[in-house]
Amino acid sequence: MNMRNTAKVVVIGGGVIGCSVLYHLAKLGWKDLVLVERSELTSGSSWHAAGGFHTLNGDPNVAKLQTYTIDLYQEIEELSGQSCGVHMTGGIMLAATKDRMDFLKDAHAKGSYLGMETELITPQEAKEYFPLIDPSKFEGAIYDPKEGHLDPSGTTYAYAGAAKKLGAEIILRNRVIETNQRTDGTWDVVTEQGTIHAEHIVNAGGLWARECGRMVGLELPILAMEHMYLITDDMPEVAEFNKETGREICHAIDFEGEIYMRQERGGMLIGAYEKGGVPWSTKTTPWEFGHELLQPDLDRIADSLAVGFEHCPPFENAGIKQIINGPFTFAPDGNPLIGPVRGMQNYWVACGVMAGFSQGGGVGLALANWMIDGDPGFDVWGMDVARYGSWTTSEYTNAKVRENYSHRFRISYPNEQLPAGRPLLTSPIYDQLEKRGAVFGDSAGLEQALWYAPEGVEPIEIPSFTRSNAFEHVAKECEAVRERVGLTEISGFAKYELKGAGARAWIEHIFTNIAPKPGRMNLCPMLNPQGKLIGDFTVACLHEQHYYIIGSGVAEEYHMRWFEEHLPDDDSVSLESLGLKLNGLSIAGPKARDVLAKLTEIDVSKEALKFMDFRQVHLGPVPVLLGRVSFTGDLGYEMWIAPEYMRKLFTMILDAGEEFGILLFGLRALQSLSIEKAYGSWSTEYRPIYGAFETGMGRFVSKKKESFIGRDKAMEEMENGTGKELKLFEVDADKADVMNDEPIWHGGKVVGWVTSGCYAHHVGKSMAMGFVPSDVAADDTAGAFEIEILGDRRPATLLKDVPFDPQALRMRG
């Protein structure tokens, strides 16, 4: 039979992810679908996977997709007639230290508002589920009934069989050799058996996703790591538990041993994420690799096994039946890479899905929604391929993947900064900030000062779930801004330059607010067609055909992808992402105007340089784009300069501010200052699952404009609401403040969730922002709410107004 030569979609790769994408596209109604696999189904990582699945994830949005994946298995079994071999055993995560128990308390709290039925249990209770442990070695555990394991091959074939029942086609033993785009944007997928002309390509190549990407000049930030697990001989303890209880031993994770465990027939399966992880095939993946395994190296996981044997004594007497060592692909942060690739029409990726049997169904659904509806239908920012850009080189990826692998079962502290691959991107004043005690974090590869250690204090922050050693120093930085003047670098924001005769019309179409007049700035949210927030920006106008747009640095690739997809075809607009071609400094505080006045001869009085004014000026010899605005909520100015002027301006500002007690401040202080004004941020308060009005951004949605993307849905939201609102809370916290995603309680039940928060040093309050139902969003009774922090429900009071300068007199004065 001759191979087909046309298709609407060609999915490349026959692992669990490719088959899930194919199934979901078919389920949602698309026809003319074909999957092409170089060998047999599961001939990459899928076949040798341990097959465990769970719902808990540090990102609640990913956790929702994992829940969907697990619920899906019955559906594909029934449709395909192929068993997935699901063993719903439940699972426990074991904590051997107090810090790890705090981590589990936090995970349990976050799960509560997602409807997860997790339970915090004692070590003795944990032994009832997992009889092999020595309870004296643990502080406690969390139990999740929705965990277990399955047959990896059976599950992949169930996805494939269900897809074929819905009309999709699968072509095996047919490697893709080239993918070439035609001038009309469609694709020629050249295979060993012939060429398929397709409207869409999905790169679900797994171990070969990197090679498939290179066919179109794309270097995906993924790397395969060797991963080992072993299967023991039959164990009498297992047989005894099975006989006494009539059930299997559940899945378990021992974080201190960096191991996971589950029953495998009459024995146990033990897998390790060891500290000294080994990358596999770092440059290229051999096309002939398939159903082979790698050479085992038990010495590499000996330390992990030693802890495991100490915590689970029966393992010491168990023989080893089999050792599995096979490669799995990872992205730098361990999350999948999915979505459309910027600048490539109808080229989609679904790769780096390390936890394929926990996340595969959710990934397939999200990508299929995205291809069909233009939106994934979920908040998938944590998995979007656009979270990475050109800075994720292969060497950087190698370093971060190895680091992430070794941290997979280690505690992730909210204030922890991991060092691998750093520093990579630095601004021209990086060394100057370092010399002055900067403690850096990295965001999208760029080093940014979090806080400053005073002279005599070591510039190191100790990871902690409670207030860290940075607390008192951040307080001093906040005090300087509110009482005198502070200086901070803002180069980490994304900067875009927009020019052309059609620039103003484009802004009016893309953003919800009106385009600013020359010499002015406006705050401009951006919506998708469903009326959901996909960005918040400051748009500044030099003149009618020249604008600058400032937005979130971590979302630069994400936003450029959207911008470029919506540029007019008539060349009336040119748009450039400036990156570090434009750097930034900001001064803020009651003495900020005095400092600025010493740097320039222009009139900087409040009448001459009004709030939200934007000018091209000279500060001394330095040409500057000057805006009167500050994210601190105080009197402040932002200064944007070319990198070659950065060091000069930095020194000038410090010299001019010396008499006013100027102090450098970092991102921690900025967050503390901004929450006193209830300012939200991209990826916390503003995400693609929230609308403009429920987040309080409705005031920047123009009611006069007749047309902008998402207008109809935004007006519908304004009219009818969504049933929830973003509110600011004062929290009666103890030694720990909220981080994000903590549950909000009211009337004895979970009603909402925290988006972000911290200690607000100037007003002396622990504060949080979060969503609650509209019917309780006016209840400002003291302590009417509770916010759960590390398992402790703390009284919280909804604030009707911001605690700092509610009249905005300082900011506008």
Order of alpha helices (4+ residues) and beta strands (2+ residues): beta-alpha-beta-beta-alpha-beta-alpha-beta-alpha-beta-beta-alpha-beta-beta-beta-beta-alpha-beta-alpha-beta-beta-beta-beta-alpha-beta-beta-beta-alpha-alpha-alpha-beta-beta-alpha-beta-beta-alpha-beta-beta-beta-alpha-beta-beta-alpha-beta-beta-beta-alpha-beta-alpha-alpha-beta-beta-beta-beta-beta-beta-alpha
